[in-house]
Amino acid sequence: MNSFLIFLILILTVVIDYYWLDTDLKRWGWMKKWSNRNKVLFFTGFIAVSGLIYLGLSIKYF
């Protein structure tokens, strides 16, 4: 349950930063001309890689 909570916090942090905190496009502006499909693929990949890194680093605690 704790690993799911950490993963959920990670996802929510990225989504909140992209949609709410970065209003002037200083951090995510390089994706401005991307299509919605490419943005979804990027964030899906980012979430998958982040989850794998987290699980890989915490595997000895399971």
C-alpha distances in whole Angstrom, upper triangle without the diagonal:
4,6,5,6,9,10,11,12,14,15,17,18,20,21,22,24,26,27,27,28,30,33,36,34,35,31,31,35,35,33,36,38,35,35,32,31,31,29,26,26,26,23,21,22,21,18,18,19,17,14,16,17,14,13,16,16,13,14,16,13,11
4,5,5,6,9,10,11,12,14,15,16,19,20,21,23,25,26,26,26,28,31,34,32,32,29,29,33,33,32,35,37,34,34,32,31,31,28,26,26,25,22,21,22,20,17,17,18,16,13,15,15,12,12,15,14,11,13,15,11,11
4,5,5,6,9,10,11,12,14,15,17,19,20,21,23,25,25,25,27,30,33,31,31,27,27,31,31,30,32,34,32,32,29,28,28,25,23,23,22,19,18,19,17,14,14,15,12,9,11,12,8,8,12,11,9,10,13,11,10
4,5,5,6,9,10,11,12,14,16,17,18,20,21,22,23,24,26,29,31,30,30,27,26,30,30,28,31,33,30,30,27,26,26,24,21,21,21,18,16,17,16,13,13,15,13,10,12,14,11,10,14,14,12,14,16,14,13
4,5,5,6,9,10,10,12,14,15,16,18,20,21,21,22,24,27,30,28,28,25,25,29,30,28,30,33,30,30,27,27,27,24,22,23,22,18,18,19,17,14,15,17,14,12,15,15,12,13,16,16,14,16,18,16,15
4,5,5,6,9,10,11,13,14,15,17,19,20,20,20,22,25,28,26,26,23,23,27,27,26,29,31,29,29,26,26,26,23,21,22,20,17,17,17,15,12,13,14,11,9,12,12,9,10,14,13,11,14,16,14,14
4,5,5,6,9,10,11,13,14,16,17,19,20,20,21,24,27,25,25,22,21,25,25,24,26,28,26,26,23,23,22,20,18,18,17,14,13,14,12,9,10,11,8,7,10,11,8,10,13,13,12,14,17,16,15
4,5,5,6,9,10,11,12,14,16,16,17,18,20,23,25,24,24,21,21,24,25,23,25,28,25,25,22,22,22,19,17,18,17,14,13,15,13,10,12,14,11,10,14,14,12,13,17,17,16,18,21,19,18
4,5,5,6,9,10,10,12,14,15,15,16,18,21,23,22,22,19,19,23,24,23,25,28,26,26,23,24,23,20,18,20,18,15,15,17,14,11,14,15,12,11,15,15,12,14,18,17,16,19,21,19,19
4,6,5,6,9,10,11,13,15,15,15,16,20,22,20,20,17,17,21,21,20,22,25,23,23,21,21,20,17,16,17,15,12,12,13,10,8,11,12,8,9,12,12,10,13,15,15,15,18,21,19,20
4,5,5,6,9,10,11,12,14,15,16,19,21,19,20,17,16,19,20,18,20,23,20,21,18,18,18,14,13,14,13,9,10,12,9,7,10,12,9,9,13,14,12,15,17,18,18,20,23,22,22
4,6,5,6,8,10,10,11,12,14,17,20,18,19,16,16,19,21,19,21,23,21,22,19,20,19,16,15,17,15,12,13,15,13,10,14,15,13,13,17,17,15,18,21,20,20,23,26,24,24
4,6,5,6,9,10,10,10,12,15,17,16,16,14,14,17,19,18,20,23,21,22,20,21,20,16,16,18,15,12,14,16,12,11,15,15,12,14,17,17,15,18,20,20,20,23,25,24,25
4,6,5,6,9,10,10,11,14,16,14,14,11,11,14,15,14,16,19,17,18,16,17,16,13,13,14,12,9,11,13,10,9,13,13,11,13,16,16,15,18,20,20,21,23,26,25,26
4,5,5,6,8,9,10,13,15,14,15,13,11,15,16,14,16,18,17,17,14,16,15,12,11,14,12,9,11,14,11,11,14,16,14,15,18,19,18,21,23,23,24,26,29,28,28
4,5,5,5,7,9,11,14,13,15,13,12,15,17,16,17,20,19,20,17,19,19,15,15,18,16,13,15,17,15,14,18,19,16,18,21,21,20,23,25,25,25,28,31,29,29
4,6,6,5,6,9,11,10,11,9,9,12,15,14,15,18,18,19,17,19,18,14,15,17,15,12,15,17,14,14,18,18,16,18,21,21,20,23,25,24,25,28,31,30,30
4,6,7,6,8,10,9,10,8,7,10,12,11,11,15,14,15,13,16,15,11,12,15,13,10,14,15,13,14,17,18,16,19,21,21,21,24,26,26,27,29,32,32,32
4,6,7,7,11,10,12,11,10,12,14,13,13,16,15,16,14,16,16,12,13,16,15,13,16,18,16,16,20,21,19,21,24,24,24,26,29,29,29,32,35,34,34
4,6,6,10,10,13,12,12,14,17,16,15,19,19,19,17,20,20,16,17,20,18,16,19,21,19,18,22,23,21,23,26,26,25,28,30,30,30,33,36,34,35
4,6,9,9,10,10,10,13,16,16,16,19,19,21,19,22,21,17,19,21,19,17,20,21,19,19,23,23,21,23,26,25,24,28,30,29,29,32,35,34,34
4,6,5,7,7,7,9,12,12,12,16,16,18,17,20,19,15,17,20,17,16,19,20,18,19,22,22,21,23,26,25,25,28,30,29,30,33,36,35,36
4,6,8,9,9,10,13,13,12,16,17,18,18,21,20,17,19,22,19,18,22,23,21,22,25,26,24,26,29,29,29,32,33,33,34,37,40,39,39
4,6,8,9,8,12,13,11,15,17,19,19,22,21,18,20,23,20,19,23,24,22,23,27,27,25,28,31,30,30,33,35,34,36,39,41,40,41
4,6,5,4,8,9,8,12,13,16,16,19,17,14,17,19,17,16,20,21,19,20,24,24,23,25,28,27,28,31,32,32,33,36,39,38,39
4,6,6,8,10,10,14,15,18,19,21,19,16,19,21,18,17,21,21,19,21,24,23,22,25,27,26,27,30,31,30,32,35,38,37,39
4,6,8,9,11,14,14,17,17,19,17,14,17,18,15,14,18,18,15,17,20,20,18,22,24,22,23,26,27,27,29,32,34,34,35
4,5,6,7,11,11,14,14,16,13,11,14,15,12,12,15,16,14,16,19,18,18,21,23,22,23,26,27,27,29,32,34,34,35
4,5,5,9,10,13,14,16,14,12,15,17,14,15,18,19,17,19,22,22,21,24,26,26,27,30,31,31,33,35,38,38,39
4,6,8,9,12,14,15,13,11,15,15,12,14,17,17,16,19,21,20,20,24,25,24,26,29,29,30,32,34,37,37,38
4,6,5,9,10,12,9,8,11,12,10,11,15,15,14,17,19,19,19,22,24,24,25,28,29,29,31,33,36,37,37
4,6,8,10,13,11,9,13,15,13,14,17,18,17,20,22,22,23,25,27,27,28,31,32,33,35,37,40,40,40
4,7,9,12,10,10,13,14,13,15,18,19,19,21,23,23,24,27,28,29,30,33,34,35,37,38,42,42,42
4,7,8,6,7,10,11,10,12,15,15,16,18,20,20,22,24,25,26,28,30,31,32,34,35,39,39,39
4,5,5,6,9,10,11,13,14,16,17,18,20,21,23,24,26,27,29,30,31,33,35,36,39,40,39
4,5,5,6,9,10,11,12,14,15,16,18,20,21,22,24,26,27,28,30,31,33,34,38,38,37
4,5,5,6,9,10,11,12,14,15,16,18,20,21,22,24,26,27,28,30,32,32,36,36,36
4,5,5,6,9,10,10,12,14,15,16,18,20,21,22,24,26,27,28,30,31,35,35,35
4,5,5,6,8,10,10,12,14,15,16,18,20,21,22,24,25,27,28,30,33,33,33
4,5,5,6,8,10,10,12,14,15,16,18,20,21,22,24,26,27,28,32,32,31
4,6,5,6,8,10,10,12,14,15,16,18,20,21,22,24,26,26,30,31,30
4,5,5,6,9,10,11,12,14,15,16,18,20,21,22,24,25,29,29,29
4,5,5,6,8,10,10,12,14,15,16,18,20,21,22,24,27,27,27
4,5,5,6,9,10,11,12,14,15,16,18,20,21,22,26,26,25
4,5,5,6,8,10,10,12,14,15,16,18,20,21,24,25,24
4,5,5,6,8,10,11,12,14,15,16,18,20,23,23,23
4,6,5,6,9,10,10,12,14,15,16,18,21,21,21
4,5,5,6,9,10,11,12,14,15,16,20,20,19
4,5,5,6,9,10,10,12,14,15,19,19,19
4,5,5,6,9,10,11,12,14,17,18,18
4,5,5,6,8,10,11,12,15,15,15
4,5,5,6,8,10,10,14,15,14
4,5,5,6,9,10,13,14,15
4,5,5,6,8,11,12,12
4,5,5,6,9,10,10
4,6,5,8,10,11
4,6,8,9,11
4,6,6,7
4,5,6
4,6
4
